[in-house]
């Protein structure tokens, strides 16, 4: 990556509303790459997790998963780590 790469990544992140890792993928592979298509899909509105308790957050995550959203999108919308989303959604199978 060249000297101006940081500027391009910043522009991509701002214009596409993605994080730095996603902007790097878009810069390197383009929007037609399968992984890029996955995170460019329309995102649901942000969930304010500070106003919800743990059970309510898990319910919101399950609802989003039932609607077909990927774990990555759910983690982004809930402002959570991917591992937390997978752990909470994995507990669903035990119930």
Secondary structure by P-SEA (a helix, b strand, c coil): cccaaaaaaaaaaaaacccaaaaaaaaccccccaaaaaaacccccccccccccaaaaaaaaaaaaaacccaaaaaaaacccaaaaaaaaaacccc
